[in-house]
Amino acid sequence: MKGRNYKYSGFTPTPICIVSANEKSNCVADWGVISLRRCCANRCGGFTLAELLMAVWVMSIILAAIATLSFALGSANDSADDTSEIQSRIRYTTMRLGELIRNSKLVCAKWDSSVAIWQADYNDNSRIDPNEIVYIEYDGSNNCLKLISFTPTAAVASFPRTLDLIGNGQARTWLNANTQVNDVNLINNCSYVTFTTDQQPPFSKRLNLFFGIRQKGVIQNYQLTAYLRCQADYLLNGGQIDPNDDDI
């Protein structure tokens, strides 16, 4: 009936939800997204205890390898430096002593681990003066090979310059008391030093030096041989120096 309003008491219309066969409801899709986010959050939130222990173990292995490599490289560099220094000292000693012996006048005396040499006649007086004698000797307390020379600080007239007094040690005692002693360390870390000659001094024409150097716990043996090319054997008379006996 037109124009009339009907009121149905107690009735409320219910909406109809239509879902096609190829569509999923929004509530189901949203739940899947929420589940995926929860799963990612649980997996990305941190490491498990086992994973942390494994990472620490791997890191410790890497650090140990780096430390070992660094130590090995440092030891190799130190060893190379030591070897280079020793070889440099050996070359220097060989050149210096070789030149000294070749230009020397006489081998005055020889002991097991030292030798006295008249290196030159600087004032041409055909006599051994304190500044003209040198000793090559082994210092066993410091394990080194030394070259010792002397600078006079007193009158040299009383110097016991004869070969027999040089041989029995009196000349060295006088030199220690009346001169400035100049010693140069030629080679350190020596284990032994030995001198030999072709003949007994003062008639020696060849001087041999044998010495050993400890390197890395092993003793390396070396030898130096030099000949006296300026020998003053023409001044010798009965095994002593006679300035008046010039047989040139």
Summary of the structure (lengths in Angstrom):
residues: 248
radius of gyration: 47.9
end to end distance: 169.3
largest distance: 173.4
contacts: 601
relative contact order: 0.12
helix: 38%
strand: 27%
